[in-house]
């Protein structure tokens, strides 16, 4: 899974191969997100390419955060699967095995 989105109000996880194993780009992503109004915390994991953002959903929406990442070239939502997509695929694969 290369591009991934899991979103619940106030917490967004995005996974992108663009920052995977690239500390310089990971720091750029952190800098981009940390200054957005409504962002409470940003955690970037270089090994997995995962970004966890805690935000005030009354101030900023997840789609605005994703748009900022997309505009800067760090994320491609067209290639992303959601958590629901991931679970569905896992259930289908398990069903085939059983």
DRENFI-43936 format. One record per residue (C-alpha): chain; x negated, y, z; residue number from 1. Coordinates in steps of 0.001 Angstrom, whole numbers, plus 500000, padded with zeros to 6 digits. Layout:
REM DRENFI-43936
<atom unit="A" u="X" v="Y" w="Z" pos="NUM"/>
...
REM end
This chain:
REM DRENFI-43936
<atom unit="A" u="500000" v="500000" w="500000" pos="1"/>
<atom unit="A" u="498296" v="503182" w="498891" pos="2"/>
<atom unit="A" u="500866" v="506005" w="499204" pos="3"/>
<atom unit="A" u="503337" v="505700" w="502069" pos="4"/>
<atom unit="A" u="505810" v="507888" w="503947" pos="5"/>
<atom unit="A" u="507494" v="507224" w="507276" pos="6"/>
<atom unit="A" u="509579" v="510097" w="508540" pos="7"/>
<atom unit="A" u="511624" v="510586" w="511669" pos="8"/>
<atom unit="A" u="512556" v="514102" w="512799" pos="9"/>
<atom unit="A" u="509505" v="515567" w="514497" pos="10"/>
<atom unit="A" u="507039" v="512895" w="513339" pos="11"/>
<atom unit="A" u="505746" v="512207" w="509860" pos="12"/>
<atom unit="A" u="503245" v="509542" w="508819" pos="13"/>
<atom unit="A" u="501734" v="509828" w="505378" pos="14"/>
<atom unit="A" u="499196" v="507448" w="503928" pos="15"/>
<atom unit="A" u="497102" v="508502" w="500961" pos="16"/>
<atom unit="A" u="494028" v="506940" w="499364" pos="17"/>
<atom unit="A" u="492700" v="510407" w="498512" pos="18"/>
<atom unit="A" u="491298" v="510932" w="502022" pos="19"/>
<atom unit="A" u="490407" v="507302" w="502730" pos="20"/>
<atom unit="A" u="486719" v="507072" w="503620" pos="21"/>
<atom unit="A" u="486235" v="510752" w="502804" pos="22"/>
<atom unit="A" u="485638" v="512752" w="506004" pos="23"/>
<atom unit="A" u="485243" v="516034" w="504104" pos="24"/>
<atom unit="A" u="488702" v="515780" w="502491" pos="25"/>
<atom unit="A" u="490199" v="514526" w="505745" pos="26"/>
<atom unit="A" u="488954" v="517696" w="507443" pos="27"/>
<atom unit="A" u="490430" v="519798" w="504628" pos="28"/>
<atom unit="A" u="493814" v="518093" w="505109" pos="29"/>
<atom unit="A" u="493630" v="518743" w="508836" pos="30"/>
<atom unit="A" u="492871" v="522418" w="508183" pos="31"/>
<atom unit="A" u="495707" v="522730" w="505678" pos="32"/>
<atom unit="A" u="498310" v="521237" w="508005" pos="33"/>
<atom unit="A" u="497145" v="522604" w="511358" pos="34"/>
<atom unit="A" u="497873" v="526197" w="510356" pos="35"/>
<atom unit="A" u="501421" v="525602" w="509124" pos="36"/>
<atom unit="A" u="504072" v="527162" w="511331" pos="37"/>
<atom unit="A" u="505865" v="524465" w="513325" pos="38"/>
<atom unit="A" u="503052" v="521903" w="513269" pos="39"/>
<atom unit="A" u="502326" v="520691" w="516794" pos="40"/>
<atom unit="A" u="499547" v="518163" w="516124" pos="41"/>
<atom unit="A" u="497759" v="516474" w="513248" pos="42"/>
<atom unit="A" u="495811" v="513235" w="513423" pos="43"/>
<atom unit="A" u="493867" v="512119" w="510368" pos="44"/>
<atom unit="A" u="492373" v="508619" w="510187" pos="45"/>
<atom unit="A" u="489677" v="508426" w="507558" pos="46"/>
<atom unit="A" u="489385" v="504629" w="507580" pos="47"/>
<atom unit="A" u="493036" v="504044" w="506652" pos="48"/>
<atom unit="A" u="493859" v="507332" w="504915" pos="49"/>
<atom unit="A" u="496680" v="507879" w="507396" pos="50"/>
<atom unit="A" u="497918" v="511274" w="508565" pos="51"/>
<atom unit="A" u="500283" v="511551" w="511529" pos="52"/>
<atom unit="A" u="501937" v="514923" w="511948" pos="53"/>
<atom unit="A" u="504053" v="515931" w="514934" pos="54"/>
<atom unit="A" u="506144" v="518979" w="514141" pos="55"/>
<atom unit="A" u="509078" v="521031" w="515336" pos="56"/>
<atom unit="A" u="511846" v="519965" w="512946" pos="57"/>
<atom unit="A" u="513724" v="523178" w="513734" pos="58"/>
<atom unit="A" u="510858" v="525240" w="512309" pos="59"/>
<atom unit="A" u="509506" v="523132" w="509433" pos="60"/>
<atom unit="A" u="510881" v="520174" w="507519" pos="61"/>
<atom unit="A" u="509023" v="517058" w="506496" pos="62"/>
<atom unit="A" u="509633" v="517789" w="502811" pos="63"/>
<atom unit="A" u="507791" v="521118" w="503247" pos="64"/>
<atom unit="A" u="504823" v="519302" w="504783" pos="65"/>
<atom unit="A" u="504832" v="516754" w="501967" pos="66"/>
<atom unit="A" u="505096" v="519588" w="499425" pos="67"/>
<atom unit="A" u="502018" v="521269" w="500938" pos="68"/>
<atom unit="A" u="500044" v="518013" w="500711" pos="69"/>
<atom unit="A" u="501267" v="517413" w="497161" pos="70"/>
<atom unit="A" u="500520" v="520956" w="495987" pos="71"/>
<atom unit="A" u="496983" v="520702" w="497356" pos="72"/>
<atom unit="A" u="496464" v="517380" w="495548" pos="73"/>
<atom unit="A" u="496206" v="515156" w="498619" pos="74"/>
<atom unit="A" u="499411" v="513171" w="498112" pos="75"/>
<atom unit="A" u="501510" v="511861" w="495220" pos="76"/>
<atom unit="A" u="505117" v="511267" w="496296" pos="77"/>
<atom unit="A" u="505877" v="509555" w="492964" pos="78"/>
<atom unit="A" u="503575" v="506708" w="494003" pos="79"/>
<atom unit="A" u="504791" v="506544" w="497597" pos="80"/>
<atom unit="A" u="506948" v="503917" w="499204" pos="81"/>
<atom unit="A" u="509018" v="504582" w="502285" pos="82"/>
<atom unit="A" u="509136" v="502526" w="505453" pos="83"/>
<atom unit="A" u="512502" v="501089" w="504330" pos="84"/>
<atom unit="A" u="510992" v="500059" w="500977" pos="85"/>
<atom unit="A" u="508119" v="498374" w="502802" pos="86"/>
<atom unit="A" u="510456" v="496418" w="505099" pos="87"/>
<atom unit="A" u="512681" v="495394" w="502191" pos="88"/>
<atom unit="A" u="509710" v="494057" w="500207" pos="89"/>
<atom unit="A" u="508455" v="492145" w="503266" pos="90"/>
<atom unit="A" u="511884" v="490536" w="503785" pos="91"/>
<atom unit="A" u="512123" v="489531" w="500133" pos="92"/>
<atom unit="A" u="508648" v="487954" w="500222" pos="93"/>
<atom unit="A" u="509485" v="486137" w="503469" pos="94"/>
<atom unit="A" u="512756" v="484881" w="501981" pos="95"/>
<atom unit="A" u="510903" v="483417" w="499013" pos="96"/>
<atom unit="A" u="508475" v="481604" w="501300" pos="97"/>
<atom unit="A" u="511227" v="480175" w="503479" pos="98"/>
REM end
